[in-house]
Structures are given as C-alpha cells and as structure tokens.
C-alpha cells in the first residue's frame, strides 16, 4: 500500500481505444484510479454537515462589515 503523502494526483485523458491498455498498466503498477464523479463524490462527503454558518449568519456578517453594525 502506498503512503498517501507520496502520491501525486494527475488527470489524464486517454483515448477509448487505449483505455484497456492503460488500465492494465495501472493494475500492474498498483496505481489507483478515480473518475471525476468519484472525486466529486469524495469531496462532497468530506464537507461538514450541517454547514457551520446559516444564510442569516452570513448576511449578519456582511451587514456588520458593510454598515458597521
């Protein structure tokens, strides 16, 4: 298993005709793959639930900064 601090993330566009060859190379080297959708899902799951600020809290902060209230 690779240490995640030694990994470099890259995005590669591979022609469909070459995908099976590239997938075999990935498997042989023990690399990890992730689609854009999987990356987005992982990011969304990592976000805090519920948001730390409500819309009213944000607007109160904007008003305080803008109008000095």
N, C-alpha and C positions, 0 to 999 in steps of 0.2 A: 504494500500500500504506500502511495506517495504522500509525503508531507504536504499539506495544502500551502504552506509558506514557500515552497519551492516551485509551485505551479505558475505558469504564465498563460493567461486566458487569451485566446485569439478567435477571430471569426473568419471562417474560410468558406468561400463559395466554390462548390465542386460541381462540375457538370454531372447530370444524372447518369450518363454513360460510364463515368469513372467512379461513381459512388460505391459500388461493391468492392472495387479495388482499394479505395480509400478506407472503407470500413474494415477491411481485412488488415490493412496497415495499422489502423487504430487498435484493433484487437491484439495484434502481435506485439505492439509496443506497450500495451497495458494502459493506454491513454484513456481519458474519459471524454465522452461526448455529451452535448446538451443542445437541444433545439432552442430557437429564440423563445418559443412558447414555454418551454420548461424553465428557461432563465427568468422570464417574466413571472411565471407562477411562483418560483422560489423567492423572487424579490417581494412579491405581494404578501406571501406567507410570512416573510421576515418583518413586516411592518407591525407596529404596535396596535393592539386592539383594546379598547376603542382609542380614537385619536386623543392626544393629550390636551388639545385645545378645541373648544367648540367654535362655531362661526361667531357666536356672540362674544366670546373671549377675544377672538382676533379683531373684531370690529371695535371692541372697547380699547384694545391696544392701539389700533390705528387712530382712533379719536384722541386718545391721550397724547400721542406723539404729534399729531397734526394740529390739534387745537389746545394742547397744553392742559387737558382736563384730567 
